[in-house]
Amino acid sequence: MATMIVTGAGSGLGKALTHRLVADGHRVAMMGRSPEKLSALAESLGDRVLPISVDLSDPQAVHQAFDYAEAWGGAPQWVVHCAGLGHFGALSGQGDDAIQSMLTSNLHSTIWVGREVVRRWGHHEMVLANVLSSAAQAGKAHEAVYCATKWGMRGFLESMRAELKGQPLRLVNLYPSGIRSAFWAGSDHVDSSGFMAPEEAAEYLVDALSAKSSCYVTEMSIGRY
Amino acid sequence: MATMIVTGAGSGLGKALTHRLVADGHRVAMMGRSPEKLSALAESLGDRVLPISVDLSDPQAVHQAFDYAEAWGGAPQWVVHCAGLGHFGALSGQGDDAIQSMLTSNLHSTIWVGREVVRRWGHHEMVLANVLSSAAQAGKAHEAVYCATKWGMRGFLESMRAELKGQPLRLVNLYPSGIRSAFWAGSDHVDSSGFMAPEEAAEYLVDALSAKSSCYVTEMSIGRY
């Protein structure tokens, strides 16, 4: 039994991962934007989970949320940053709010969470896993700002990896392609019906994040048929 | 004689490029954060330049600045986005303001300028050149957030390139390593005395951005000895 922190726990991959971790006997501090989604999860999962409603694009709020999680469960074994959102379409048609929300929810949040974990637990044996996207691995038409945030995450995390070399904190970068979830609600540039099931992606994650004595997964891409 | 827009024109590479373009007979709309630096340049360069003091991290301000530049000089032949800043050091010690200013000055500004150019001149034969950095090409210890912004720029621009395929707007990504300039003032993690001269980097830029009939430079890295 360990304690974990999962961000973006209210839906999609974060929710599936939370279910799986609780089923495996762990406790999960669930961070997310929507108190309603987190409460619904907490009702079904009981006292193994702690719902923490937080805006991860605000560094002070991130600090307080991690205080709360640590007071409840101590230093976590894994921090899995799944939170993120996307708005797609031609760049010329993207509005200020859509662009700002992708920048803050995807990239800024990753920086605040990463800095928080390093400040708090930089010398602990634990995992900081970040869910990027195949959009971090190529430029994609109609996803310019989304790609900017995911490439930015990758540059940040690769730099953290260089900086943390020799320290016990393990960084894992995950690059799933499209996952079937509410992420795609309101998006008409893709048909998400053939996308991967979040529960199956969560299974790969749990396997990849589990510690071995002499090695660990640093990056994993998950594709679909 | 053509009109150009140069951002970050008040110092470093942007300033050197502005001098060179004016010497070549062009007119330059100079955008920058510091009215003092721009005024000083305008005094020495005369009516060939238009100083435009603007915060490029604000999309509305970007729109107004480009209105002003277009009213003065029409559609430019080149837009060269040199603006940017850096704060370096261990991630755990980086403050909120330093992080926010890098995100907004480097990455957000690139997105607002890119969107503005596509909306305004997406079907024109012209150049949008962006000055990234070798920090867009690798992860670097003590530069985690700076790398995040530069990798983010690259993801954005590679996506724009995919989206604009077949259109006449030419995107050029420039990756200089350290340039000798005020950029490094207050930074003690590097010795910038051996860095490249901004005037010499500007010479490469002018050569690379100049049009040929059957091909154009899409990316150029500039190293130092």
Interface residues (C-beta under 8 A of the other chain):
Chain A: P59 Q60 A90 L91 S92 Q94 D96 I99 L103 L107 H108 T110 I111 G114 R115 V118 R119 G122 A135 A136 A138 G139 K140 A141 H142 E143 A144 V145 C147 A148 T149 K150 W151 G152 M153 R154 G155 F156 L157 E158 S159 M160 R161 A162 E163 K165
Chain B: P59 Q60 A90 L91 S92 Q94 D96 I99 L103 L107 H108 T110 I111 G114 R115 V118 R119 G122 A135 A136 A138 G139 K140 A141 H142 E143 A144 V145 C147 A148 T149 K150 W151 G152 M153 R154 G155 F156 L157 E158 S159 M160 R161 A162 E163 K165
